[in-house]
């Protein structure tokens, strides 16, 4: 019979793959059938080691997904809410990174517009397709203006 690893050891391995929120770790530990006391010990240990920090997770997620990848803020907010990050924390970091997010989204939209143009899409068809991907009309308009200034 295999020896059951401690909740702390399992948490280290689990968090080593990808950063997680506190609740994601708790749920995973419950799934693995650790006791309430073992889970609380593991959570406390991970917090002291700064391996789980919901605010830092939120900040890094926004940096990665919105600023670098240019994903719509609507999608980012939804994903973070799925990970049980509080709305106040999400809004705080989105506000802090507002200009960087706008730049990231504009750059992503400009690339997407070029791809759609190469496929033969034109004008309003491009705007509709981008809008269906959850980008707002204002984000699309800003990207068009930036692209036109570059050309």
N, C-alpha and C positions, 0 to 999 in steps of 0.2 A: 504494500500500500504506500503511495507516494506521501512524502511529508509535506504538509501544508505550510506555505511560506507565510511570514507575518504580513500584516496589512501594510506596515511601513515598507518592507522589502518589495511587496507587490506594487505599491504606489510609486516607488522609485522607477521600477521597470515600466510601468504604465505611462508615467510622465516623461520618460526618456524618449518615447516615440514622437509625441506631439504635446505641446502645451495644452493644458486643460483648465477649465474653471473648477472652483471648489465643488460645485454641485455635480459636475460631470464625474469628478473623482469619487465623490460620495456614492453616486448611483452605481458606478462600476464596482466599488467595494461591496455594496449591498448585493449586487448580482453574484459576486464571488462568495457570498454568505459569511462575511465577517460580522462579528458582533458589533453592537452599537459602541461599546467601549473601545474595541480595536479600531473602529473607523474614526472615532474622535481623536484617539492617540495619533493615528496616521495623519489626519488632517492638521492637527496641531504641529506635528513634526514637519510636515511639508511647508506649512506657513513659516515656521521658524527658519527653515532652509531656503525660504523665498522661492519655492518651486510652484506654489500656487498663490496667485495674487490676481483677483478678478479685475482690478483697475489696470494693472500692467498688461494683463491679457487683452483687455479691451483696446488699450492704446496700441499695442503691437498688431492686433488684428486690423484695426483701422489703417494703420500705416501700411500694412501688407496688402490688404484688399482694396482699399479706396485710393490711397495715395499712389502706390506703385502699380497696381493692376487696373485702376480706374473703374472699379465696379460702382454701380449706382448706390448712393447712400441708403435708399429705401431697402435694397437687398442686404446691405451691411447691417442695418439696424435690425432687420428680421432675423438674420443669422445670429447676431449677438443676443437677441431676446430668446432664441431657441436654446442658447447656452446659459440662460438664466442670469444674464448680466442686467443689472437694474437700469431702467430708462435714464435716470439722472446721470449715471456714470457714462452711458453711451452718448447722451447729448453733450455732456461736458467735453469729452474728447473729440467729438465731431466738431464742436464749436472751436476748440483750440486749433484744430487742423484744417479749418474751413478753406483757407486759401490754397493749401497744398492739395486738398481733396479736389477742389475745382480745377486746379492745374492737371492733376492726374486723370480726372474724368475727361477733360478737354483733349488731352493727348490720346487717350484711348479712343475717344469718339472720332478724332481726326484719322487715326489708323483704320478704324472700322469703316468710315466713309470712303477711304481710298480703296479698301477691299471690295466694298459694294459697287463702287464705280467700275472697277476692273471686271466685275461680273456682269456689267451691263445695266445696273440699276441707275436711275437718274432722279434728281430733284426730290419730289414729294415721296416717292417710293423709299428712298434712303431714310428720310425723316420718319416715315411710318415704321420701318423695320427697326430703327434705333429706339423709337418710342415703345415698341412692343417688348424691347429688352429692358424696360423699366427706367430708361433715361428720360428726364423731363424735357419738355420743349425748350425751357430756358437753358438747360445744359447743352442741348443740341445747338441752339442759336449761338451761345457763347463759343462753342467749338468752331462753328462755321465762321464767325467773325475772326477768331484767332487764325484759322486756316487762310482766310482771305487776306489778312494782314501779312502773313508769311509769304504769300505768292506775289 
